[in-house]
Amino acid sequence: MTYPADRLKRPLTRRGFLAASGAAAASLAIPARLAFAKNPAGEKLHGISAFGELGYQPDFKHFNFVNPDAPKGGTFSFLPPNWYYNQNYQTFNTLNTFILRGDAPPRMELCFDELMVRAIDEPDALYCHLAEWVESSEDRNTWRFGIRPQARFHDGTPVTSRDAVFSFLTLKEDGHPTISTTLRDLTDAVALDERTVEIRFSGDQSAQSILSAANIRVLSAVYYDTHDFTSGSLDVPLSSGPYRPGRFEPGKFIDFERVEDYWARDLPTARGLDNFDALRLEFFAERQAGFEAFKKGDIVYREEFTSKTWALEYNFPAITDGRVVKTTFPSEKRPIMQAWAVNQRRPKFADIRVREAINLCFDYEWTNDKIFYGAYTRSQSLFQRSEFVASGLPDEAELALLEPIRGRVPPATFGEAVLQPVSDGSGRDRQLLRRAVKLLNDAGWSRQGTVLQKDGAPLTVEVMIRSPVFERLLSGFVENMRRIGIDASIRLVDPAQFQLRLDEFDFDMVGYSVSFEATPTAESLRTMFAPQTANRPGSMNLPGVDDPVYEQLLDYVEAAENRAELITAMRVIDRVNRARQDWIPNWYSANHRVAYWDMFGFKDPKPDYEWPVERLWWLDQEKAIKIGKA
């Protein structure tokens, strides 16, 4: 995809830019939702934040959460604990991570630079990286970025404003839905000269929209002049980041090689980061195989997500002799969601009573005791571990936002925040199961022999999973559904099929987890809740929520001028979701359960809002020699 030369327009002068933006502000009342505190218009800034003061001054030398003198070297082989876009931790068949098509390896994003990068010790701050400055108009509808003259792609060619324009427009048009949705209110991107790019919003964006837009990865326009961006290719794309793909075998492993002459290595936004010469990712269809590779030392870092393994199997020789460290690290101060999505696109699940009945069959107390070994905490909210969790009765500020939607949401929204059912821990709480049967009967389902039927069709629930470990975990849940007449089953599918079925919403019920930004934006929430995303392939709206009431709730998020107002808006969303049983929270862990071969250095304490171990840690040569891993 290419763009015509007239996009490289002659630059406006600063006076013309400010006069134009000032005229717009004078002719229209500036919407409150576009107020952007502490970020003055018309000035070239080194960073921006949604609601508060920046933690780093213009002359900062490095982020506080890094060791600027960390040595470079070594290989970090690990199983990634998180991933983005179309990435798959069990397999891969493309190196294009920015589209819906295919399965890309996690950490492909590290090959690409951003105009501005997040400070992961602040909740909502971005600092200039590819851009050396950022400037906004008075109405916050227009933003300019000046690209650093030293910025280079890996082939030595400069990163220019044309590349930034191409990236904004292409990712908005053809990018993965989690990217394109955040750019919904972007109306244009224009190259004013070789190093100045201007982006324009519609005026309907939130105050936080710029945080998502400035954070996109910049692609090479020249590379995609001769390559199809929408192709799920294994060609190595031209990029400019701290790593680039090295050796790989699709579905088995990939090495990301550190770029020694990385153009940004001495910038304050890069110093002390990306210390390993190589990041090696190996792919396993089954978690136990990955654990065995860790025990042998082929994998040197592992975050454990299987409670039985953590409780019973970390007793191998390298643990007992001290070569492997087993420990916990505190989780980040950002909201996380782990929940079930019951697919409301299928008529049998559209009735809230059916979803509630299914949830009543899950005996968390028994599962936590017998399966989890007490390792988890019951989730009540989509925004656990954050200030966005609703509790008790709505306060005055929450009621002010709820009253306009009274009658359009369940009455329970206005009472105590809905809590998950508490069982007697027997594994088959008869009281809860009786409640589930009554709900299903009220919804028109009646027992015919051994199964519940309605209009001659049985009530079936297939729980889709991607790993055998979930079969044991969910067996009691499925058995309880069967007890009350639901024809329930577990369906294990291969990793590529699992992702495809998620993207196409081809499932009855599935578990899903998300870690939100510390300052969520309406744009990021829209892919989970907005009616427009209910049938958009690849969106995170897995339950198929298709109710205009969520548009109004997202408007509340957009309108927030300060963090207190954002907290109120998020708690209202939480109340509504919990009352509607759209996403059904299940459980979460309060800490990271981590084991690693004792050959690394790292700075303590860890940052509060993100923890990319592979970027923060470094090889300690003395420790590696001591345990025979040099």
Residue pairs with C-beta under 8 A, 6 or more apart in sequence:
1 166
1 170
1 174
1 224
1 229
2 221
2 224
2 225
3 162
3 165
3 166
3 169
3 221
7 162
7 165
7 190
7 191
8 161
8 162
8 191
8 193
8 194
9 190
9 191
9 192
10 192
10 193
11 192
11 193
11 196
12 20
12 192
14 42
17 42
17 135
17 137
17 142
17 144
18 41
18 42
18 137
18 138
20 137
21 41
21 42
21 137
21 138
21 139
21 141
21 142
22 138
24 137
24 138
24 139
24 141
25 137
25 138
25 139
28 139
28 203
30 138
30 139
30 140
31 203
31 559
32 559
32 561
33 205
33 206
33 207
33 558
33 559
33 560
33 561
34 139
34 140
34 141
34 203
34 205
34 206
34 207
35 140
35 207
35 561
36 48
36 50
36 136
36 140
36 207
36 210
37 51
37 52
37 561
37 562
38 49
38 51
38 52
38 53
38 54
39 45
39 48
39 49
39 136
41 135
41 136
41 137
41 138
41 140
42 135
42 136
42 137
42 138
43 135
44 133
44 134
44 135
44 146
45 128
45 133
45 134
45 135
46 54
46 56
46 58
46 127
46 128
46 133
47 54
47 56
47 116
47 119
47 125
47 126
47 127
47 128
47 134
48 54
48 116
48 125
48 126
48 134
48 136
48 210
48 211
48 214
49 122
49 124
49 125
49 126
50 124
50 207
50 208
50 211
50 519
51 124
51 207
51 519
51 562
51 563
51 566
52 124
52 125
52 563
54 122
54 125
54 127
55 119
55 121
55 122
55 125
56 63
56 119
56 125
56 127
56 268
60 268
61 68
61 268
61 271
62 68
62 268
62 271
62 272
63 119
63 120
63 121
63 268
63 269
63 272
63 273
64 121
65 120
65 121
65 603
65 606
65 607
65 616
66 271
66 272
66 273
66 603
66 616
67 272
67 601
67 603
67 618
68 271
68 272
69 272
70 272
70 275
70 601
70 618
71 275
71 618
71 619
71 621
72 258
72 275
72 276
72 277
72 618
73 275
73 276
73 277
73 619
73 621
74 276
74 277
74 278
74 599
74 618
74 619
74 624
75 255
75 276
75 277
75 278
75 279
75 280
76 276
76 278
76 279
76 280
76 300
76 301
76 614
76 617
76 619
77 279
77 280
77 281
77 282
77 298
77 299
77 300
77 301
78 279
78 280
78 281
78 299
78 300
78 301
78 302
78 613
78 614
79 89
79 281
79 282
79 284
79 290
79 294
79 299
79 301
79 302
79 303
80 89
80 106
80 107
80 281
81 303
81 305
81 592
82 106
82 515
83 89
83 106
84 97
84 106
84 109
84 178
85 97
85 98
85 99
85 104
85 109
85 176
85 178
85 179
86 94
86 97
86 98
86 99
86 100
86 101
86 102
86 103
86 104
86 176
86 499
86 538
87 97
87 103
87 104
87 105
87 106
87 108
88 103
88 104
88 105
88 106
88 495
88 496
88 499
89 106
89 283
90 283
90 284
90 285
90 466
90 467
90 495
91 103
91 250
91 251
91 283
91 285
91 494
91 495
91 496
92 103
92 104
92 105
92 250
92 251
92 254
92 283
93 102
93 103
93 232
93 234
93 250
93 251
93 496
94 101
94 102
94 103
94 104
94 232
94 233
94 234
95 104
95 105
95 108
95 233
95 234
95 235
95 236
95 237
95 245
96 102
96 104
96 229
96 231
96 232
96 233
96 237
97 104
97 105
97 108
97 109
97 176
98 171
98 175
98 176
98 179
98 217
98 219
98 229
99 174
99 175
99 176
99 229
99 230
99 232
100 176
100 177
100 503
100 537
100 538
101 230
101 231
101 232
102 232
103 495
103 496
103 499
105 248
105 254
105 281
105 283
106 281
107 243
107 256
107 279
107 281
107 614
108 245
109 217
109 241
110 241
110 242
110 243
110 256
110 274
110 279
110 615
111 237
111 239
111 241
111 243
111 244
111 245
111 256
112 217
112 218
112 219
112 239
112 240
112 241
113 129
113 130
113 151
113 159
113 217
113 218
113 239
113 240
113 241
113 264
114 129
114 130
114 214
114 215
114 216
114 217
114 218
115 128
115 129
115 130
115 131
115 134
115 145
115 147
115 164
115 214
115 215
115 216
115 218
116 126
116 127
116 128
116 129
116 130
116 131
116 134
116 145
116 214
116 215
117 126
117 127
117 129
117 215
117 269
118 125
118 126
118 215
118 609
118 610
119 125
119 126
119 127
120 607
120 608
120 609
120 610
120 611
120 612
121 607
121 608
121 609
122 609
123 333
123 334
123 518
123 519
123 608
123 609
124 208
124 211
124 517
124 518
124 519
126 211
126 214
126 215
127 268
127 269
128 134
128 145
128 269
129 264
129 267
129 269
129 270
130 145
130 147
130 148
130 151
130 159
130 164
130 218
130 240
130 264
131 145
131 146
131 147
131 148
131 214
132 146
132 147
132 148
133 145
133 146
134 143
134 144
134 145
134 146
134 214
135 143
135 144
135 145
135 146
136 142
136 143
136 144
136 210
137 143
139 203
140 201
140 207
140 210
141 200
141 201
141 202
141 203
141 205
142 198
142 199
142 200
142 201
143 198
143 199
143 201
143 210
143 213
143 214
144 192
144 196
144 197
144 198
144 199
145 164
145 196
145 197
145 199
145 214
146 195
146 196
147 159
147 160
147 161
147 164
147 195
147 196
147 197
148 159
148 195
149 158
149 195
150 263
151 158
151 159
151 240
151 263
151 264
152 158
152 159
152 240
152 263
153 159
153 220
153 238
153 239
153 240
154 238
154 239
154 240
154 244
154 259
155 238
157 220
157 222
159 218
159 220
159 240
160 191
160 194
160 195
161 191
161 192
161 193
161 194
161 195
161 196
161 197
162 191
162 194
162 221
163 218
163 219
163 220
163 221
163 222
164 189
164 191
164 197
164 218
165 189
165 190
165 191
165 197
165 221
166 219
166 221
166 224
167 216
167 217
167 218
167 219
167 221
168 183
168 186
168 189
168 197
168 199
168 213
168 216
169 188
169 189
170 219
170 224
170 229
171 179
171 180
171 183
171 216
171 219
172 180
172 183
172 184
172 186
173 180
174 180
174 229
174 230
175 183
176 538
177 527
177 533
177 536
177 537
177 538
177 539
177 540
178 524
178 527
178 538
178 539
178 540
179 216
181 523
181 524
181 526
181 527
181 530
181 533
181 539
182 209
182 212
182 213
182 521
182 523
182 524
182 527
183 212
183 213
183 216
183 523
184 523
184 526
185 201
185 202
185 203
185 204
185 205
185 209
185 523
186 199
186 200
186 201
186 202
186 205
186 213
187 200
187 201
187 202
188 199
188 200
189 197
189 198
189 199
189 200
190 197
190 198
190 199
190 200
191 197
192 198
199 213
201 209
204 558
205 523
205 558
206 521
206 522
206 523
206 557
206 558
206 559
206 560
207 558
207 560
207 561
208 519
208 520
208 521
208 522
208 523
209 521
209 522
209 523
211 517
211 519
211 521
212 521
212 523
212 524
217 241
218 240
219 229
219 237
219 239
220 237
220 238
220 239
220 240
222 238
223 237
223 238
227 233
227 235
227 237
234 250
236 244
236 245
240 263
241 259
241 262
242 258
242 259
242 262
242 264
242 265
242 270
242 273
242 274
243 256
243 257
243 258
243 259
243 274
243 279
244 256
244 257
244 259
245 254
245 255
245 256
245 257
246 254
246 255
246 256
246 257
246 278
247 253
247 254
247 255
248 254
248 255
251 283
252 282
252 283
253 280
253 281
253 282
253 283
254 280
254 281
255 278
255 279
255 280
256 278
256 279
256 280
256 281
257 277
257 278
258 274
258 276
258 277
258 278
262 270
262 274
264 270
265 271
273 615
273 616
274 615
275 615
275 617
275 618
275 619
276 614
276 617
276 618
276 619
279 614
282 290
282 293
282 298
282 299
284 290
284 293
285 467
285 494
285 495
286 467
286 468
286 469
287 305
287 306
287 309
287 467
287 469
288 309
288 469
290 299
290 302
291 302
291 306
291 309
291 313
293 299
294 300
294 302
294 595
295 316
295 318
297 318
297 597
297 629
300 596
300 597
300 599
300 629
301 594
301 595
301 596
301 597
301 600
301 613
301 614
302 594
302 595
302 596
303 592
303 593
303 594
304 310
304 314
304 593
304 594
304 595
305 593
306 469
307 371
307 372
307 373
307 375
307 376
308 371
308 372
308 373
308 472
310 373
310 375
310 593
311 373
311 375
312 373
314 326
314 595
316 324
318 324
318 597
319 326
319 595
322 598
323 597
323 598
323 627
323 628
324 595
324 596
324 597
324 598
325 595
325 596
325 597
325 598
326 594
326 595
327 594
327 595
328 591
328 592
328 593
328 594
329 591
329 592
329 594
329 606
329 611
330 590
330 591
330 592
330 605
330 606
331 385
331 589
331 590
331 591
331 592
332 385
332 515
332 518
332 607
332 608
332 609
332 610
332 611
333 385
333 386
333 518
333 608
333 609
334 385
334 386
334 515
334 516
334 517
334 518
334 609
334 610
335 382
335 383
335 384
335 385
335 386
335 388
335 515
335 516
335 518
335 520
336 383
336 384
336 385
336 386
336 513
336 514
336 515
336 516
336 588
337 379
337 381
337 382
337 383
337 384
337 512
337 513
337 514
337 515
337 516
337 583
337 585
338 379
338 384
338 511
338 512
338 513
338 585
338 586
338 587
338 588
339 379
339 382
339 511
339 512
339 513
339 583
339 584
339 585
339 586
340 359
340 509
340 510
340 511
340 512
340 583
340 584
340 586
341 509
341 510
341 511
341 512
341 542
341 543
341 583
341 584
342 349
342 354
342 355
342 358
342 508
342 509
342 543
342 581
342 584
343 349
343 505
343 507
343 508
343 509
343 510
343 542
343 543
343 544
344 350
344 355
344 543
344 544
344 545
344 546
344 582
345 505
345 534
345 535
345 544
346 508
348 354
348 454
348 457
348 459
348 460
349 355
349 508
351 443
352 410
352 580
352 581
353 439
353 440
353 442
353 443
354 439
354 440
354 443
354 445
354 459
355 581
355 584
356 436
356 439
356 581
357 435
357 436
357 437
357 439
357 440
357 443
357 484
358 436
358 461
358 481
358 486
358 509
358 584
359 420
359 421
359 581
359 584
360 421
360 432
360 433
360 435
360 436
360 439
361 432
361 433
361 436
361 477
361 480
361 481
361 483
361 484
361 486
362 477
362 480
362 586
363 423
363 425
363 426
363 427
363 428
363 429
363 432
363 476
363 477
363 480
364 378
364 420
364 422
364 423
364 586
364 587
365 422
365 423
365 424
365 425
366 423
366 425
366 426
366 427
366 476
367 473
367 476
367 477
368 374
368 375
368 376
368 378
368 587
369 425
370 427
370 476
371 472
371 473
371 476
372 587
375 589
375 593
376 587
376 588
376 589
377 384
377 587
377 588
377 589
377 590
378 420
378 586
378 587
379 420
379 585
379 586
379 587
379 588
380 389
380 417
380 419
380 420
380 578
380 585
381 388
381 389
381 390
381 574
381 578
381 585
382 573
382 574
382 577
382 583
382 585
383 389
383 516
383 570
383 574
384 585
384 588
385 588
385 590
386 516
386 518
387 567
388 520
388 567
388 570
388 571
388 574
389 571
389 574
390 398
390 417
390 571
390 572
390 574
390 575
390 578
391 417
392 416
392 417
393 415
393 416
394 402
394 414
394 572
394 575
397 564
397 565
397 568
398 568
398 571
398 572
398 575
399 414
401 553
401 556
401 568
401 569
401 572
402 409
402 413
402 414
402 572
402 575
404 552
405 549
405 552
405 553
405 576
406 414
408 547
408 549
409 549
409 576
409 579
409 580
410 579
410 580
412 418
412 579
413 575
413 576
413 579
417 574
417 575
417 578
418 575
418 578
418 579
420 585
421 432
423 429
423 432
424 431
427 476
427 480
428 479
428 480
428 483
433 480
433 483
433 484
436 484
437 484
437 485
440 452
440 459
440 484
440 485
440 486
443 454
444 454
445 452
445 453
445 454
445 459
445 485
446 452
446 453
446 454
447 453
447 485
448 458
450 485
451 458
451 459
451 485
451 486
451 487
452 458
452 459
452 484
452 485
452 486
453 459
458 487
459 485
459 486
459 487
460 486
460 487
460 488
460 489
460 508
461 481
461 486
461 487
461 488
461 489
461 508
461 509
462 488
462 489
462 490
462 491
462 507
462 508
462 509
463 474
463 477
463 478
463 488
463 489
463 490
463 491
463 508
463 509
463 510
463 511
464 491
464 493
464 498
464 501
464 507
464 508
464 509
464 510
465 471
465 474
465 490
465 491
465 492
465 493
465 498
465 510
465 511
466 492
466 493
466 494
466 495
466 498
467 492
468 492
470 490
470 492
470 511
471 490
471 492
474 490
475 490
478 488
478 489
478 490
481 488
482 488
493 501
500 506
501 507
502 510
502 542
503 537
503 538
504 537
505 535
505 537
505 542
505 544
510 542
511 586
512 540
512 542
514 528
514 540
516 524
517 524
517 609
518 608
518 609
519 563
519 566
520 557
520 566
520 570
521 557
522 554
522 555
522 557
522 558
525 554
525 557
525 573
526 532
526 533
526 554
527 533
527 539
527 540
527 541
528 539
528 540
528 541
528 545
528 583
529 541
529 545
529 550
529 553
529 554
529 573
529 577
529 582
530 541
530 550
530 551
530 554
531 545
531 546
531 547
531 548
531 550
531 551
533 539
533 540
533 541
534 541
534 544
534 545
534 546
535 544
535 546
543 582
543 583
545 582
547 580
549 576
550 573
550 576
553 569
553 572
553 573
553 576
554 573
556 568
556 569
556 572
556 573
557 566
557 569
557 570
557 573
559 565
559 569
560 566
560 568
560 569
577 583
578 585
592 611
597 627
597 629
598 623
598 626
598 627
599 619
599 620
599 623
599 624
599 627
599 629
600 617
600 618
600 619
600 620
600 623
601 617
601 618
601 619
601 620
601 623
602 613
602 616
602 617
602 618
603 616
606 616
607 616
621 630
624 630
